[in-house]
Amino acid sequence: MSLEQDLMQRAESKCELCGSKDQLEIYEVPPVAQASLENAVLTCKTCYDQLNNSDQIESNHWRCLNDSMWSQVPAVQVIAYRMLHQLIDEGWPQDLIDMLYLEEQTLAWAKTTLEEEKPVDQVIHRDSNGVEINAGDNIVLIKDLPVKGSSLVAKRGTAVRRVSLVHDNEEQVEGRVEGQQIVILTKFVKKI
């Protein structure tokens, strides 16, 4: 059997990422020396185009990873891991990343191209003590903060769980306080 036939059989003739049955193509998960059943995935044209061109990525399309990240196929797991990290600034991928478990070898494969793509001038968020804050970290407020546009005052000592980073401003993070999503200045927080 050919690679395409093997993939069609494994994937039940549908995209292994989003489940679409239209315009299926073989995507070779980098780095690839030679395409094989172990390092290739059957994708629809939409997934294929977005995997090959990061400028075309539509974050809502990738909500399909909520299901496909549980695949037993390491190549699918690698794509899910990489795409979730690429979309981390959207907020929702952090919850999926927290649940995702990869075998050591699969995780190493998933990280190979991620490390190459990190920008040199990456914005680094730091708390009031200079400790780096990452997406998904927990913080605590060190000062009472009035929330603009509401009567809410976020009290000192309030824990904010799983913050998301404002990707273009190192002085701001976002989090939920009393059920409200707010922007918080990093100089008024301490990482837990």
LINNORUR-V542369 format. One record per run of one state. SS is the DSSP state (H for helix, E for strand, - for the rest). FROM is the first residue (numbers start at 1). LEN is the number of residues. Records with the same first field share a line. If there is no record, write none. Layout:
SS = FROM-LEN ; FROM-LEN
//
This chain:
- = 1-2 ; 12-13 ; 29-11 ; 44-1 ; 53-1 ; 57-2 ; 69-5 ; 87-1 ; 91-1 ; 100-4 ; 118-7 ; 127-5 ; 134-5 ; 142-3 ; 147-6 ; 155-4 ; 161-3 ; 166-6 ; 178-2 ; 192-1
H = 3-9 ; 45-8 ; 54-3 ; 59-10 ; 74-13 ; 88-3 ; 92-8 ; 104-14 ; 186-3
E = 25-4 ; 40-4 ; 125-2 ; 132-2 ; 139-3 ; 145-2 ; 153-2 ; 159-2 ; 164-2 ; 172-6 ; 180-6 ; 189-3
//
